[in-house]
Amino acid sequence: MLEQLKAEVLAANLALPAHGLVTFTWGNV
């Protein structure tokens, strides 16, 4: 399950522009 979460975070980082949302996503991990 952790691997799936990491995959989703990685996909989000690739798909979304590098701004506060990416930092927020990593903060939740």
C-alpha positions as CSV (number, residue, x, y, z in Angstrom):
1,M,0.0,0.0,0.0
2,L,2.9,2.3,0.8
3,E,4.3,1.7,-2.7
4,Q,1.0,2.7,-4.2
5,L,0.9,5.9,-2.2
6,K,4.4,6.7,-3.3
7,A,3.4,6.1,-6.9
8,E,0.5,8.4,-6.6
9,V,2.7,11.1,-5.1
10,L,5.2,10.7,-7.9
11,A,2.5,10.9,-10.5
12,A,1.1,14.1,-8.8
13,N,4.6,15.7,-8.8
14,L,5.0,14.9,-12.5
15,A,1.5,16.1,-13.4
16,L,1.2,19.2,-11.3
17,P,3.3,22.4,-11.6
18,A,6.1,22.8,-9.0
19,H,4.3,25.0,-6.4
20,G,2.9,24.8,-2.9
21,L,0.6,21.9,-3.8
22,V,3.5,19.6,-4.4
23,T,5.1,20.5,-1.1
24,F,1.7,20.0,0.6
25,T,1.5,16.5,-1.0
26,W,4.9,15.5,0.3
27,G,4.1,17.0,3.7
28,N,1.2,14.5,4.0
29,V,3.5,11.6,3.5
